[in-house]
Amino acid sequence: MDTKQRKEQFSQAFVQAIAACAGFAWSKPSVDEDSVDMMLSKKGGSGTLRSPRLELQLKCTEKEAMIASDGTFSYSIPLKNYDDLRDTSLHIPRILVVVFVPAQQEE
């Protein structure tokens, strides 16, 4: 398995662990043609929204995060992926999840 594949597997496992702690189920589309790597969902809920869902595009990088004083950071992705994420006509919201890992795999 090459480094890119390892990072992809790690980011998926990381998000799956967080989702499990929050009580969300995860699933993967059979084909990634719409910039969606994983989907999260939760049964039930109360209030105005029930059975929430969220679609994720996952990225894993060993680059240092350029964190601004307000706590935000920037991460460059291809325009096609950006447009797929920011589309306002989507029924299910989408977010970009960036997982930062050390450059040395042993760390």
C-alpha positions as CSV (number, residue, x, y, z in Angstrom):
1,M,0.0,0.0,0.0
2,D,1.5,3.4,-1.0
3,T,1.5,6.5,1.2
4,K,-1.5,8.0,-0.5
5,Q,-3.6,4.9,0.1
6,R,-2.4,4.7,3.8
7,K,-3.5,8.3,4.3
8,E,-6.8,7.7,2.7
9,Q,-7.4,4.6,5.0
10,F,-6.3,6.6,8.1
11,S,-8.6,9.5,7.4
12,Q,-11.5,7.1,6.9
13,A,-10.8,5.3,10.1
14,F,-10.3,8.5,12.0
15,V,-13.7,9.9,10.9
16,Q,-15.4,6.5,11.6
17,A,-14.1,6.5,15.1
18,I,-15.4,10.1,15.8
19,A,-18.7,9.2,14.2
20,A,-19.1,6.2,16.4
21,C,-18.4,8.2,19.5
22,A,-21.1,10.7,18.4
23,G,-23.6,7.9,17.7
24,F,-23.6,8.3,13.9
25,A,-23.5,5.5,11.4
26,W,-21.2,5.9,8.4
27,S,-21.4,4.6,4.8
28,K,-19.5,5.0,1.6
29,P,-20.9,5.5,-1.9
30,S,-20.1,2.7,-4.3
31,V,-18.6,5.3,-6.7
32,D,-17.0,8.6,-5.9
33,E,-18.1,10.8,-8.8
34,D,-19.7,13.6,-6.8
35,S,-16.8,14.4,-4.4
36,V,-18.4,12.4,-1.6
37,D,-16.1,10.0,0.2
38,M,-18.3,9.1,3.2
39,M,-21.8,9.8,4.5
40,L,-22.8,10.1,8.1
41,S,-26.4,9.6,9.4
42,K,-28.2,9.3,12.7
43,K,-31.6,7.8,13.3
44,G,-34.3,9.9,15.1
45,G,-33.6,13.1,16.8
46,S,-35.9,15.8,18.0
47,G,-36.7,19.4,17.1
48,T,-37.1,20.7,13.6
49,L,-34.8,18.1,12.0
50,R,-35.0,14.4,12.3
51,S,-32.6,11.7,11.1
52,P,-29.7,14.1,10.2
53,R,-27.3,13.3,7.3
54,L,-24.1,14.8,6.2
55,E,-21.8,14.1,3.2
56,L,-18.1,14.4,3.6
57,Q,-15.1,14.8,1.3
58,L,-12.0,13.5,3.1
59,K,-8.5,14.7,2.7
60,C,-5.4,13.6,4.6
61,T,-2.2,15.7,4.5
62,E,1.1,15.8,6.2
63,K,1.5,19.5,5.4
64,E,1.7,21.9,8.3
65,A,-1.6,23.7,9.0
66,M,-1.5,27.4,8.3
67,I,-3.8,28.4,11.2
68,A,-4.9,32.0,11.3
69,S,-5.3,34.0,14.5
70,D,-9.1,33.4,14.4
71,G,-8.6,29.6,14.4
72,T,-9.4,29.1,10.7
73,F,-7.1,27.5,8.1
74,S,-7.0,27.1,4.4
75,Y,-6.6,24.0,2.3
76,S,-6.5,24.0,-1.5
77,I,-8.6,21.5,-3.4
78,P,-9.4,21.2,-7.2
79,L,-12.1,23.6,-8.4
80,K,-14.4,20.7,-9.3
81,N,-14.3,19.4,-5.8
82,Y,-14.8,22.9,-4.3
83,D,-17.8,23.5,-6.6
84,D,-19.3,20.1,-5.6
85,L,-19.0,21.0,-1.9
86,R,-20.4,24.5,-2.1
87,D,-23.4,23.8,-4.3
88,T,-26.4,25.4,-2.5
89,S,-29.0,23.3,-4.3
90,L,-28.0,20.1,-2.4
91,H,-30.5,18.4,-0.2
92,I,-27.9,16.9,2.1
93,P,-25.2,19.3,3.3
94,R,-21.5,18.6,2.5
95,I,-18.3,19.5,4.3
96,L,-14.6,19.0,3.7
97,V,-12.8,17.1,6.4
98,V,-9.0,17.6,6.5
99,V,-7.0,15.2,8.7
100,F,-3.5,16.3,9.5
101,V,-0.9,13.6,10.1
102,P,2.9,13.7,10.9
103,A,5.3,13.4,7.9
104,Q,6.9,10.4,9.5
105,Q,4.5,7.4,9.6
106,E,6.1,6.1,12.8
107,E,4.8,9.3,14.6
